[in-house]
Amino acid sequence: MSSDRAPAALGPYSQAIVAGGFVFCSGQAGIDPVEGVPANGIESQTHQALKNLAAVLESAGASMDDLVKVTIFYADVDDFAVINDIYARHVPDPPPARSAPANVRLPRGLLISIDAIAVLPS
């Protein structure tokens, strides 16, 4: 699966794979899909990463409401509160299971990457 509303893969991987009734989404970073460059700052990158994730899910026939597991990788542990606040506005209630490892070195100076698993609606 792929969406032109999300940045192209930076390497040999798919934006998402559908298998066994699930959508497995690769990490979506805060990269503007039109310009191909990272958004400025953690707030903008977080919003953009979540928009990119939503676009990939939509291309697979799912939505943010179908998320069951999310992993947020981010560069600076001090950004957790900002990320958490933005994330809460984009996910359903109850929110999906989540992990959020910090102090992760991401390529291209990125500040955040979000991968996810969603269940396809029946």
C-alpha positions as CSV (number, residue, x, y, z in Angstrom):
1,M,0.0,0.0,0.0
2,S,1.1,3.5,-0.6
3,S,-0.3,7.0,-0.7
4,D,1.0,10.0,-2.6
5,R,-0.4,12.1,0.3
6,A,2.4,10.7,2.5
7,P,6.2,10.9,1.7
8,A,7.7,8.2,-0.4
9,A,9.7,5.5,1.5
10,L,13.2,6.6,2.3
11,G,14.5,3.1,1.6
12,P,13.5,-0.4,0.5
13,Y,10.3,-0.7,2.4
14,S,6.5,-0.2,1.9
15,Q,4.5,2.6,3.5
16,A,2.2,-0.2,4.6
17,I,1.4,-3.9,4.1
18,V,-2.1,-5.5,4.5
19,A,-2.0,-9.0,6.0
20,G,-4.4,-11.1,8.0
21,G,-7.0,-8.3,8.3
22,F,-4.4,-5.9,9.7
23,V,-2.6,-2.9,8.2
24,F,1.1,-2.7,9.3
25,C,2.3,0.9,8.7
26,S,6.0,1.7,8.5
27,G,7.2,4.7,10.4
28,Q,5.7,8.0,9.2
29,A,7.9,11.0,9.8
30,G,7.1,14.7,9.9
31,I,8.0,15.1,6.3
32,D,5.9,17.3,4.0
33,P,4.9,14.9,1.2
34,V,4.8,17.7,-1.4
35,E,8.1,19.5,-0.6
36,G,9.9,16.3,0.6
37,V,11.4,18.1,3.6
38,P,10.9,17.9,7.3
39,A,8.4,20.3,8.9
40,N,10.0,22.8,11.3
41,G,10.0,21.9,15.0
42,I,8.5,19.1,17.0
43,E,4.9,20.4,16.9
44,S,4.8,20.7,13.1
45,Q,6.6,17.4,12.6
46,T,4.2,15.6,15.0
47,H,1.1,17.0,13.2
48,Q,2.6,16.1,9.8
49,A,3.6,12.6,10.9
50,L,0.1,11.9,12.1
51,K,-1.4,13.3,8.9
52,N,1.0,11.1,6.9
53,L,-0.1,8.1,9.0
54,A,-3.8,8.9,8.4
55,A,-3.1,9.1,4.6
56,V,-1.4,5.7,4.5
57,L,-4.2,4.1,6.6
58,E,-6.8,5.6,4.2
59,S,-5.0,4.1,1.2
60,A,-5.3,0.7,2.8
61,G,-9.0,1.1,3.6
62,A,-8.6,2.0,7.3
63,S,-8.5,5.1,9.4
64,M,-7.1,6.4,12.7
65,D,-10.2,5.0,14.4
66,D,-9.0,1.5,13.5
67,L,-5.6,1.8,15.2
68,V,-4.8,-0.9,17.7
69,K,-1.0,-0.3,18.3
70,V,1.2,2.7,17.8
71,T,4.9,3.3,18.4
72,I,6.2,6.8,18.6
73,F,10.0,7.2,18.2
74,Y,11.3,10.7,19.1
75,A,14.6,12.4,19.5
76,D,14.2,14.4,22.7
77,V,12.5,13.1,25.8
78,D,11.7,16.7,26.8
79,D,9.3,16.8,23.8
80,F,7.0,14.1,25.3
81,A,4.3,16.4,26.7
82,V,4.0,18.3,23.4
83,I,3.9,15.1,21.4
84,N,1.4,13.5,23.8
85,D,-1.0,16.5,23.6
86,I,-0.9,16.6,19.8
87,Y,-1.3,12.8,19.6
88,A,-4.3,12.8,21.9
89,R,-6.1,15.1,19.4
90,H,-5.6,12.6,16.5
91,V,-6.5,9.3,18.0
92,P,-9.9,7.8,19.0
93,D,-11.2,7.3,22.5
94,P,-10.3,4.8,23.8
95,P,-6.8,5.3,22.4
96,P,-4.8,2.4,20.9
97,A,-2.0,0.6,22.8
98,R,1.2,2.6,22.5
99,S,4.9,2.6,23.1
100,A,7.0,5.8,23.0
101,P,10.8,5.3,23.2
102,A,12.7,8.5,23.4
103,N,16.2,9.7,22.6
104,V,16.1,7.9,19.3
105,R,18.5,9.1,16.5
106,L,16.4,9.4,13.4
107,P,17.7,10.0,9.8
108,R,17.7,13.4,8.0
109,G,17.5,15.3,11.3
110,L,13.9,14.1,11.9
111,L,12.5,14.6,15.3
112,I,9.7,12.0,15.3
113,S,8.6,8.8,13.5
114,I,5.3,7.0,14.1
115,D,4.5,3.5,13.1
116,A,1.2,1.7,13.7
117,I,-0.9,-1.4,13.3
118,A,-4.6,-1.0,12.5
119,V,-7.3,-3.6,12.0
120,L,-9.2,-3.4,8.8
121,P,-12.9,-2.6,9.2
122,S,-15.2,-5.5,8.4
